[in-house]
Amino acid sequence: MSGLGDKLAGKAEELKGAAKEKTGDATDNASLQAEGAGDRASGNAKQAVGEVKDAVDDATDRR
């Protein structure tokens, strides 16, 4: 389960980014909206890394 930590960290960052985006929307703060979008993208990437790690672990276990 080496990818679990990456997936959890990625999800947390994604949620943080979504909150920043919503706050930026509510306050009409373009900078905060952009920062939130970046955090969400980074979080999604971390989750993808976790998925790849899990897939590699699964493939290795099948040998």
C-alpha positions as CSV (number, residue, x, y, z in Angstrom):
1,M,0.0,0.0,0.0
2,S,2.8,2.4,-0.8
3,G,0.4,4.6,-2.8
4,L,-2.1,5.2,0.1
5,G,-0.1,8.0,1.6
6,D,0.1,9.8,-1.8
7,K,-3.6,9.3,-2.4
8,L,-4.6,10.7,1.1
9,A,-2.2,13.7,0.8
10,G,-3.5,14.4,-2.7
11,K,-7.1,14.2,-1.6
12,A,-6.4,16.6,1.3
13,E,-4.7,19.1,-1.1
14,E,-7.5,18.8,-3.6
15,L,-10.1,19.6,-0.9
16,K,-8.0,22.5,0.4
17,G,-7.8,23.8,-3.2
18,A,-11.6,23.5,-3.7
19,A,-12.2,25.5,-0.5
20,K,-9.8,28.2,-1.6
21,E,-11.5,28.4,-5.0
22,K,-14.9,28.7,-3.4
23,T,-13.6,31.4,-1.0
24,G,-12.1,33.2,-4.0
25,D,-15.4,33.0,-5.9
26,A,-17.3,34.3,-2.9
27,T,-14.9,37.2,-2.3
28,D,-14.2,37.9,-6.0
29,N,-10.5,37.2,-5.4
30,A,-8.9,36.0,-8.6
31,S,-5.6,35.3,-7.0
32,L,-7.2,33.0,-4.4
33,Q,-9.2,31.3,-7.1
34,A,-6.1,30.6,-9.1
35,E,-4.2,29.3,-6.1
36,G,-7.1,27.0,-5.3
37,A,-7.1,25.7,-8.9
38,G,-3.4,25.0,-8.6
39,D,-3.8,23.2,-5.3
40,R,-6.6,21.0,-6.8
41,A,-4.4,20.2,-9.8
42,S,-1.5,19.3,-7.6
43,G,-3.7,17.1,-5.4
44,N,-5.1,15.3,-8.4
45,A,-1.5,14.6,-9.6
46,K,-0.5,13.2,-6.2
47,Q,-3.5,10.9,-6.2
48,A,-2.5,9.7,-9.7
49,V,1.0,9.0,-8.4
50,G,-0.6,6.9,-5.6
51,E,-2.7,5.0,-8.1
52,V,0.4,4.2,-10.2
53,K,2.3,3.1,-7.1
54,D,-0.6,0.8,-6.2
55,A,-0.7,-0.6,-9.7
56,V,3.0,-1.4,-9.7
57,D,2.7,-3.0,-6.3
58,D,-0.2,-5.1,-7.5
59,A,1.7,-6.2,-10.6
60,T,4.7,-7.1,-8.6
61,D,2.7,-9.1,-6.2
62,R,1.2,-11.2,-9.0
63,R,4.6,-12.5,-10.0
